[in-house]
Amino acid sequence: MKTEQNEKTRYSDAELKEFKDIILEKLRIAKQELNNLTSSLSSPNSNGTDDTSGTYKTLEDGSATLEKEQINQLAARQKKFIEQLEAALGRIENRTYGICRETGKLIPKERLRAVPHTTLSMEAKMKQY
């Protein structure tokens, strides 16, 4: 006697292609943003304040240091996001994409479209809190 299986255990190749396209686009944008961040770190301050008095120079140096720290943090976050997107592409290739690593159930398409690098369903994510 054959039992009917209502619940899918993985996404079809066509569905995986849709997610791959979404991830590749997000990856392209993320790499572009990372490139912009790193190039802003390497370019000298172009505010043209070299001829102002020394008092303001000290304040500006502190401000520039703080800004560089913030850009470094953003760049680190962007690198991590890129790594997560690339890992998601790997899961697409081995056909495990969209399967919750906690529950083993399929993560709903809506969640994957919003957060394509996720490895947890909302059910599992809520248990973390």
C-alpha positions in Angstrom: 0.0 0.0 0.0 1.5 3.3 -1.1 1.2 6.3 1.2 0.7 9.7 -0.3 3.3 12.3 0.6 1.8 15.7 1.0 4.8 17.5 2.4 7.8 18.1 0.2 11.2 17.4 1.6 13.2 19.7 -0.7 12.7 22.3 -3.3 12.6 21.4 -7.0 15.4 22.4 -9.4 13.3 25.2 -10.9 12.6 26.6 -7.4 16.3 26.3 -6.5 17.1 28.2 -9.7 14.8 31.0 -8.6 16.6 31.2 -5.2 20.0 31.0 -6.9 19.1 34.0 -9.1 18.0 36.0 -6.0 21.2 35.1 -4.1 23.4 35.9 -7.1 21.8 39.4 -7.4 22.2 40.0 -3.6 25.8 38.8 -3.9 26.6 41.2 -6.7 25.2 44.1 -4.8 26.9 43.1 -1.6 30.3 42.8 -3.3 29.8 46.2 -4.9 29.0 47.7 -1.5 32.0 46.1 0.0 34.2 47.4 -2.8 32.8 50.9 -2.1 33.5 50.6 1.6 37.1 49.4 1.1 37.8 52.1 -1.5 36.5 54.8 0.9 38.9 53.5 3.5 41.9 53.7 1.2 41.1 57.2 -0.2 42.5 60.2 1.7 40.2 62.6 3.4 39.2 65.1 0.7 37.5 67.7 2.9 40.2 70.2 2.0 40.9 71.3 5.6 44.6 71.2 5.5 44.9 74.9 5.8 42.6 75.4 8.8 43.9 75.9 12.3 45.4 73.1 14.4 42.5 73.1 16.9 40.1 71.9 14.3 42.6 69.4 12.9 42.7 67.5 16.2 38.9 67.3 16.2 38.9 66.2 12.6 41.5 63.5 13.2 39.3 62.0 16.0 36.2 62.2 13.7 38.1 60.5 10.9 39.3 57.7 13.1 35.8 57.1 14.3 34.5 57.1 10.8 37.1 54.6 9.7 36.2 52.3 12.6 32.6 52.4 11.6 33.5 51.7 7.9 35.6 48.8 9.0 32.7 47.4 11.0 30.4 47.8 8.1 32.9 46.1 5.8 33.3 43.2 8.2 29.6 42.8 8.4 29.4 42.9 4.6 32.1 40.2 4.3 30.2 38.0 6.7 27.0 38.5 4.6 28.9 37.6 1.4 30.2 34.4 3.1 26.6 33.5 4.1 25.3 34.1 0.6 28.1 32.0 -0.9 27.4 29.2 1.6 23.7 29.3 0.5 24.9 28.8 -3.1 26.7 25.7 -1.9 23.5 24.4 -0.3 21.7 25.0 -3.6 24.4 23.0 -5.5 24.1 20.1 -3.1 20.3 20.4 -3.0 20.0 21.0 0.8 19.0 24.7 0.4 15.8 25.7 2.2 15.9 22.9 4.7 15.9 24.0 8.3 19.0 22.8 10.1 17.0 22.4 13.3 13.7 21.0 12.3 14.6 19.4 9.0 11.4 20.9 7.4 11.3 23.1 4.4 11.7 26.8 5.2 8.8 28.7 3.6 9.5 30.4 0.3 8.5 33.8 1.6 11.2 33.6 4.3 13.8 32.5 1.9 13.0 35.3 -0.5 13.4 37.8 2.3 16.4 36.2 4.0 17.9 34.0 1.3 20.9 33.0 3.4 18.9 31.7 6.3 19.3 28.1 7.6 16.5 28.3 10.1 12.7 28.3 9.8 10.9 30.9 11.9 9.8 28.1 14.2 13.5 27.2 15.0 14.5 30.9 15.1 11.9 31.7 17.7 13.2 28.9 19.9 16.5 30.6 20.1 15.0 33.6 22.0 
